[in-house]
Structures are given as structure tokens and as C-alpha cells.
């Protein structure tokens, strides 16, 4: 008996040691904490932290990997995109990356706090979006993931996270996010009326553009009219557009006019993705588009007058697919409830920018 007791006591100690829990980290003080430095992204090493949400870190390596994924997906969806278009998209993605990480991480942490796992309903909502992607590329999602390499692995991870985030949204907001057939029919009624109204407005804007061209050809000063009428925010001062390689001009009609008009010539009005555009050719050098054999490609300096128009509205256009309408309505409702809910999650979190104000400003939508 005396020999057994010490053994039992030792076994009990070993059992208790094995059951010992990891120490719970102390709670974090909520708030936004910004380092005194203001390092640009290019000055950060791969393991340097861009932003920390509670204890989750977003490093320069994570930033680069996210940008590579966005670029790969954009090229997959728009294989013929011009360089200037891709550069613009990537600048916007870079500007939003910090805020995107914070938003996703807060939602994933809230899901973990509630011990949620992806629900069947959450999977079904995301499956609708994935079916559209598969149909567009005539590939399964696994084939798409493989074709994108490391970016595909990150895309797959994020889509799995999206399922958990959607489960969280449904758990929190439920009926406010669900879309039924009556919602879709009401959307079609609004869509038809909107298209008719917007198409009529676009026609008036193009008519105004023709009037402006008539005035210019009658001798009115281009920059004076640009200052008075142009609505594009990027013209500083109004009317000055910039100098471009011919291949950087996205709209084919504008590109053709820029290459063929005489210096001083007026072109337009053009119905472009940005709106109604009138151009004036200020200077031009070289010939043709940039290529391996063309070492002196055309560069053209342009001025422009731009009026905003409504997107993608033409009389008689087919109605959007019901599945697309459902996804759009779900997205709109999700954004609405998240605008109400997300500030509460943000206020309870500790968000740190250890390398300074550049990244804090990006997250606020300020300095780039």
C-alpha cells in the first residue's frame, strides 16, 4: 500500500499537468493606435506589420500576396484589359487593401467568438456567386484555383472565409438579408423605369456635347468651356487631360480620333465608360502603338471636356438575369446592415498601425 500511494499521487500530478489550459491573454484596450513613423509601403520589409487587428497581423508579405491575387483575378476576367486600365484598378485595390483586411478580420473574429461554423444557408448564398464565375469561364472552381497558382490558393481560402462571414451575417440579420421572388419582380419594375429615365437623360447629355462641339468649331476657347462645363473630377485644371501612349487610351473611338485628328483638332462627342467626352489634340509625336519592333510609339497630349452619364442604359436592353438580380439585391442588403453593425465591431476592437500614419490614412480613405 505504501508503494502504490506515491505512484497514484505522481499519476494525478501528470494528469493535472496535461489538462492545464493555456493562459488566456489579457484583454486588449480598444481604440486606434498609430505609430509616429510614416513609412511608405516600399520601405517595409516582408515581415513588417502594416496593420494589426486585435492580435491578427497583416504584413507587407500579406499585402503583396493580396495584390497579386487581385491582379490575377482581374486579368482572368478581363484578359484584354489595357495597361492603363489595369494600373488604375490596382491602385484602387492598393488603396482599399488595409480597410479590406480590417473589415474581414473583424467579421471573422466575431464569428470565432460565437463559435460559428459555415452553415448550409451560408454555403448556398456563396454557391450562387460561384456558379456565375464558373459559367463565365466554362471551368469548375477547382480548375480556376489551379490555373491561378498561389493566387488561386489565396482566392480559395478567402471564398471559404466568405462562407463563414455570410453565416455570421445570416445569424445576426437573418430575414433582412433574404431575397424572395417578389423582391426580384419589384426590382424589374424599378429597373425598367430607371432605364427609360436614364436613357432619356443620356440622350440629352450627348445633345449638349454636340452643342459644345459646334461652339468649339465656331471659335470658342476649349479651356474656357472646359472650366465652365466639364464635370470630371480628375481634370486639374479643368480641361487638361495629359500625355499618353496611344495604347493607353482605353476607348477605341477616342484612341482613333487621338491618332488621326490634326494637332489642334476637336473630336467628339464620344459615349465612353466615363461619360460624354470631347477631346482636343494638343501635341503628337511618333507613330503607332508600342511594341517590340516599334521603338518610337505615338504619344499624344490631349485636353478634354467630360460630362457624366448613367452607366449601361440603352432602350430595349434585355433585363438582367434573375440570378444576377438576386445576388445584387443580397449585396445591397448586406451593405445596408453592415453600415449599421460594423461600427460597433470597430469600436470594440484594438487596431494598430505600428509603422505609421500612411496606412491609417489609407484606411480612412485619405492620403494615398
C-alpha positions in Angstrom: 0.0 0.0 0.0 2.8 2.4 0.9 4.4 1.7 -2.5 1.2 2.3 -4.5 0.3 5.7 -3.0 3.3 7.6 -4.3 2.7 6.2 -7.8 -1.0 7.3 -7.7 0.0 10.8 -6.5 2.5 11.1 -9.3 0.0 10.0 -11.9 -2.5 12.5 -10.6 0.0 15.3 -10.9 0.8 14.2 -14.5 -2.9 14.1 -15.4 -3.4 17.6 -13.9 -0.4 18.9 -15.8 -1.8 17.5 -19.1 -5.2 19.2 -18.5 -3.7 22.6 -17.7 -5.2 25.2 -20.1 -3.1 27.7 -22.0 -3.1 31.1 -20.2 -5.8 33.4 -21.5 -4.2 36.5 -23.0 -5.2 39.7 -21.2 -8.0 41.8 -22.8 -6.8 44.5 -25.2 -7.6 48.1 -24.8 -9.9 49.1 -27.7 -9.1 52.0 -30.0 -7.0 53.1 -32.9 -3.2 53.3 -32.2 -0.9 54.9 -34.8 2.9 54.8 -34.8 4.8 58.0 -35.0 6.6 57.0 -38.2 5.2 57.5 -41.6 6.9 54.8 -43.7 5.8 54.3 -47.3 4.9 50.7 -48.2 8.1 50.4 -50.2 10.2 50.9 -47.1 8.6 47.9 -45.2 10.3 44.5 -45.0 8.2 41.5 -45.9 7.5 40.7 -42.2 6.8 44.3 -41.1 3.3 44.8 -39.9 1.0 47.1 -41.9 -1.9 46.9 -39.6 -2.9 44.7 -36.5 -6.5 44.0 -35.7 -6.6 42.8 -32.1 -3.8 40.2 -32.4 -4.2 39.4 -36.1 -1.4 40.9 -38.2 -1.4 42.0 -41.9 2.2 42.2 -43.1 3.9 43.5 -46.2 4.1 39.9 -47.4 0.3 39.5 -46.9 -0.3 42.9 -48.7 1.8 41.8 -51.8 0.1 38.4 -51.9 -3.3 40.0 -51.8 -2.4 42.5 -54.6 -1.0 39.6 -56.7 -4.4 37.7 -56.3 -6.4 40.8 -57.3 -4.3 41.3 -60.4 -4.5 37.6 -61.4 -8.3 37.6 -61.0 -8.7 40.8 -62.9 -6.6 39.5 -65.8 -8.6 36.3 -65.8 -11.9 38.2 -66.0 -10.6 40.8 -68.5 -7.7 39.2 -70.5 -7.7 42.1 -73.0 -7.5 44.9 -70.4 -5.3 47.8 -71.4 -2.2 48.5 -69.2 -3.6 51.9 -68.1 -6.9 50.3 -67.0 -5.1 47.5 -65.0 -2.9 50.1 -63.4 -5.9 52.2 -62.3 -7.6 49.1 -60.9 -4.5 48.0 -58.9 -4.1 51.5 -57.5 -7.6 51.4 -56.2 -7.1 47.8 -54.8 -3.9 49.0 -53.1 -5.8 52.0 -51.5 -8.5 49.7 -50.2 -6.4 46.8 -49.0 -5.9 48.0 -45.4 -9.6 48.7 -44.9 -10.5 45.4 -46.6 -8.3 43.4 -44.1 -9.7 45.2 -41.1 -13.3 44.6 -42.2 -12.8 40.9 -42.9 -10.8 40.3 -39.8 -13.3 41.9 -37.5 -16.1 39.7 -39.0 -14.0 36.5 -38.9 -13.1 37.2 -35.2 -16.7 37.8 -34.4 -17.7 34.5 -36.0 -15.0 32.8 -33.9 -16.2 34.5 -30.8 -19.6 33.0 -31.4 -18.1 29.6 -32.2 -19.8 29.6 -35.6 -19.1 27.2 -38.4 -20.2 27.6 -42.1 -23.9 26.9 -42.4 -25.7 25.3 -45.3 -27.5 28.6 -46.0 -24.2 30.5 -45.9 -22.8 28.0 -48.4 -25.8 28.3 -50.7 -25.6 32.1 -50.9 -21.9 31.9 -51.9 -22.5 29.0 -54.2 -24.8 31.3 -56.3 -22.0 33.7 -56.9 -19.5 30.9 -57.7 -21.8 29.4 -60.3 -21.7 32.7 -62.2 -17.9 32.6 -62.1 -17.8 29.0 -63.4 -20.3 29.8 -66.2 -18.3 32.9 -67.3 -15.1 30.9 -67.7 -16.6 27.5 -68.5 -14.4 25.9 -65.8 -15.0 24.4 -62.4 -13.8 26.4 -59.3 -11.1 23.8 -58.7 -9.8 24.3 -62.3 -9.9 28.1 -61.7 -8.0 27.8 -58.4 -5.3 25.6 -60.1 -4.9 27.9 -63.1 -4.1 30.9 -60.7 -1.4 29.1 -58.7 -0.6 30.7 -55.4 -3.2 33.4 -56.1 -5.8 30.6 -56.6 -4.9 29.2 -53.2 -5.5 32.5 -51.6 -8.7 33.0 -53.5 -10.0 29.6 -52.3 -9.1 30.5 -48.7 -10.9 33.8 -49.0 -14.0 32.2 -50.5 -14.1 29.7 -47.6 -13.9 32.6 -45.2 -16.7 34.4 -47.1 -18.9 31.4 -46.4 -18.3 31.8 -42.6 -18.8 35.6 -42.9 -22.1 35.0 -44.7 -23.1 32.6 -41.9 -22.4 35.3 -39.4 -24.4 37.9 -41.3 -27.4 35.5 -41.5 -27.1 34.7 -37.8 -27.1 38.4 -36.9 -29.5 39.8 -39.5 -31.4 36.8 -40.9 -34.6 37.9 -42.7 -33.2 41.3 -43.6 -30.7 39.7 -46.0 -33.1 37.2 -47.7 -34.4 37.9 -51.2 -37.6 36.3 -52.5 -39.4 36.3 -55.9 -41.5 39.3 -55.0 -38.3 41.3 -54.3 -36.9 40.3 -57.8 -40.2 41.3 -59.6 -40.2 44.7 -57.8 -36.6 45.2 -58.9 -37.5 44.6 -62.6 -40.3 47.2 -62.3 -37.8 49.8 -60.9 -35.1 48.7 -63.4 -37.3 49.3 -66.5 -38.5 52.8 -65.2 -34.9 53.7 -64.3 -33.5 52.7 -67.7 -36.1 54.7 -69.5 -35.4 57.8 -67.4 -31.6 57.4 -67.5 -31.6 56.7 -71.3 -33.5 59.9 -71.9 -31.1 61.8 -69.7 -28.1 60.3 -71.5 -29.6 61.4 -74.9 -29.8 65.0 -73.6 -26.2 64.9 -72.4 -25.0 63.7 -75.8 -27.0 66.5 -77.4 -25.3 69.0 -75.1 -22.0 67.6 -76.2 -22.8 68.2 -79.8 -23.7 71.8 -79.0 -20.4 72.2 -77.2 -18.5 70.9 -80.3 -20.4 73.3 -82.5 -19.3 76.2 -80.3 -15.7 75.0 -80.3 -15.6 74.7 -84.1 -17.2 78.2 -84.3 -14.1 79.5 -82.4 -14.9 79.2 -78.6 -11.9 78.6 -76.4 -11.6 74.9 -75.4 -10.2 75.6 -71.9 -12.8 78.2 -71.1 -15.6 75.8 -72.0 -13.9 73.0 -70.1 -13.7 75.2 -67.0 -17.3 76.1 -67.2 -18.9 72.7 -68.2 -16.5 69.8 -67.6 -17.7 67.5 -64.7 -14.7 65.1 -64.5 -13.0 65.4 -61.1 -9.5 64.4 -62.3 -9.1 67.5 -64.5 -6.7 69.9 -62.7 -7.0 72.5 -64.0 -10.2 71.7 -65.9 -9.6 70.6 -69.4 -6.0 69.3 -69.1 -6.1 65.6 -69.5 -2.5 64.6 -70.0 0.0 62.9 -72.3 -0.5 59.2 -73.2 1.0 56.4 -75.3 -1.6 55.7 -77.9 -2.2 52.2 -76.4 -3.0 53.7 -73.0 -6.2 55.3 -74.3 -8.9 52.8 -73.4 -11.9 53.9 -75.5 -11.4 52.8 -79.2 -13.2 55.8 -80.7 -11.2 58.3 -78.6 -8.0 56.4 -79.4 -8.8 56.5 -83.2 -9.6 60.3 -83.0 -6.4 61.0 -81.0 -4.3 59.3 -83.6 -6.0 60.7 -86.7 -7.1 64.3 -85.9 -4.7 67.1 -86.8 -2.9 68.9 -83.9 -5.5 71.4 -82.7 -8.4 69.3 -83.9 -11.6 68.7 -82.0 -13.1 65.2 -81.7 -16.4 64.0 -80.2 -18.7 63.9 -78.5 -17.9 60.3 -77.6 -20.0 58.0 -75.4 -17.4 56.3 -73.2 -17.4 54.3 -70.0 -16.5 57.5 -68.1 -19.3 59.6 -69.7 -19.6 62.0 -72.7 -16.1 63.1 -73.8 -14.9 65.8 -76.2 -11.1 65.9 -76.9 -8.7 68.4 -78.4 -5.3 67.2 -79.7 -2.6 69.5 -78.2 0.5 67.7 -79.5 1.6 64.4 -81.0 4.9 62.5 -81.7 5.9 59.1 -83.0 3.6 56.6 -84.8 1.6 53.5 -84.0 1.3 51.6 -80.7 4.2 50.5 -78.6 5.6 47.1 -79.5 8.9 45.1 -79.6 9.6 46.4 -83.1 8.2 49.9 -82.6 10.7 51.9 -80.6 9.1 55.2 -81.3 5.4 54.7 -80.5 2.9 57.5 -80.7 2.5 59.8 -77.7 -0.4 62.3 -77.8 -1.2 65.2 -75.4 -4.9 65.8 -75.0 -7.4 68.2 -73.4 -10.9 67.1 -72.7 -14.4 68.1 -71.7 -16.3 65.4 -69.8 -20.0 65.2 -68.8 -21.1 62.4 -66.5 -23.7 59.9 -67.9 -25.6 57.0 -66.4 -23.9 53.6 -67.0 -25.2 50.8 -69.2 -28.6 52.1 -70.0 -29.9 51.7 -73.5 -33.6 51.5 -74.6 -34.6 47.9 -75.3 -31.7 46.2 -73.5 -32.6 42.8 -72.1 -33.5 42.5 -68.5 -30.7 41.2 -66.2 -30.8 37.5 -65.3 -32.8 36.6 -62.2 -29.7 35.0 -60.5 -27.8 38.2 -61.1 -30.6 40.3 -59.7 -30.8 38.1 -56.6 -27.0 38.5 -56.0 -27.2 42.2 -56.4 -30.2 42.6 -54.0 -28.4 40.4 -51.5 -25.3 42.5 -51.8 -27.2 45.8 -51.4 -29.0 44.4 -48.2 -25.7 43.2 -46.8 -24.1 46.6 -47.3 -27.1 48.3 -45.6 -27.0 46.1 -42.5 -23.2 46.2 -42.3 -23.2 50.0 -42.3 -25.3 49.8 -39.1 -23.4 46.9 -37.5 -19.8 47.3 -38.5 -19.1 50.5 -36.5 -20.0 48.6 -33.3 -17.4 45.9 -34.1 -14.8 48.5 -35.0 -15.4 50.4 -31.7 -14.8 47.3 -29.6 -11.5 46.4 -31.4 -7.9 47.4 -31.0 -6.5 48.5 -34.3 -2.8 49.3 -34.6 -0.7 50.9 -37.3 2.8 50.3 -35.9 4.5 51.8 -39.0 2.6 55.0 -39.0 0.1 57.3 -40.5 0.4 56.4 -44.2 -1.6 53.2 -43.6 -4.0 54.8 -41.2 -4.8 57.5 -43.8 -5.4 54.8 -46.4 -7.9 53.0 -44.2 -9.7 56.3 -43.7 -9.8 56.8 -47.5 -7.4 59.8 -47.2 -3.8 60.2 -48.4 -2.6 57.5 -50.8 
